[in-house]
Amino acid sequence: MSDFVRGLRLWFAPQRLGEEGETPDYRFTLANERTFLAWLRTALALVGGGFAVDQFLPHLRWGVRVGLAVALLAAGALCALQAVDHWVRCERAIRRGEPLPVSRFPTVLSLVVAVVAVVMVVVVALGGGR
């Protein structure tokens, strides 16, 4: 079974992580959980931002409004999925005594948010949100 499939199964059966390596100091597990929850808060904020753009900026051209909203909603959905994947991969690494996994997702997420922010600055500067 591939590592991806095994990792995906752990999303829905986290108790199987007990089969991985040794039980770590509980502080590391709790720190990993706090990071997971921070990712989820970020995902919720992105989803909320996507709905806010769609609902509270009706004067924007339809394509701009929908484009910004969809970008934020998609980033929120991806962030929520990444939260679970990152939590599982980190928990496995902690239990195995391996280095923590590296991810490019924070960079991608930052770029998406930055692009949306720049577009919003242009829209506000041009008075398109009124």
N, C-alpha and C positions, 0 to 999 in steps of 0.2 A: 504494500500500500504506500502511495507517495506521501511525502511529508505534508503536502498541501491538503490532501484528503484527510489525513490523520489530524491535522490542525483544525480543519473545518468541523470534524466530528467533535472536537473538544469544545467548540462554541456551544454545543447543545448538551454536552455531558461533561461539565468541568470537573466533576468528581474523579474522572479518569486521570486528571493531572496528578493524582496521588500515586499513580504507577510510574511517574517520571522521576528519576533521580531520588534525591533525599529531601525530606521536609525542611524547608528553610526557616530561618528566624522569622517569626510571624511579622516583625516590623517591615521586612522586605515585601511580603505578600500584601500587607495593608498599604504600603506606599504604592505598589503596583495598582491596587484597587483605586486609590485616590487619583492616580493618573488616568485610569479608565473613566472615572466619574468626571474629571476635568474635560476629557475628550467629548463626553456626552453633553456636558453643559455647552461646549463650543458648538456641537451639532445642533442643539436646541436653539441657540442664539442665531445660527445661520438660517435655520428653518423659519424662525420668527421674523428675521430680517427679510427673507424672501416673501413671506405673506404680507409684511408691512409695505414693501415696495409695491406689490400688486394692488393692495387695498387702499393705500393712503396717497398714492401718486397717480390718480386717474387722469390727470391732465398731460402726463407724458405720452408721447406717441406710443401706440400699442406695441410695436416691435421692440422699442427700447425698454418699456416697462416689463414686458414679458421676458425679454432676454435677461435683464438684471434679476428678476424674480427667479427664473429657472436656474440661473447660475448659482444663486444663493441656496436655493432648495436642493439642487444636485450636490453642492458642496456639503450641505448639512447631512444628506443621506450618506454620502461617501465617508464623511467624518464619523458617523455613527458606526458604520461597518468597520472602518479602520480601528475604531476604539476596541471592538471585540477582538479583532485579529491581533492588534498590538498587545492587548492584555494576555491573550493565550501564549503568544510567542515569548513575551517577557517572563511569564510565569514558568514556562518550560525551561527557559535559559537559566533562571534563578535556581530552579530545582536541580538542574543538571550541572550547575557550577560553570556555565558557559558565559561568554561575553553577551551582553544584551544586544538584541537585534537592532540594526540600523534601518531607518526608513526614509524615503524621499517624500513621503506624504506631507510632512509639515511644510516643506518648500512649495509643493504644488498647491496646498491649501492657502498658504500665504500669498502666492501669486494670484490665485483666483480672487481672494478678498481684495488685494491691491488693485487689480484691474477693475473690479466692481466699484471700488472707492474712487478711482480716477474718473471713471465714467460718470459717477454721481457728482463729483466736483465740477465736471464740465457741464452737466445738466443744470446744476444749481447756478453756476456762473452765467450760463446763457438764459437763465430764467425759465427753463423748460418745465419746472416742477409746479408752476402756478396755474 
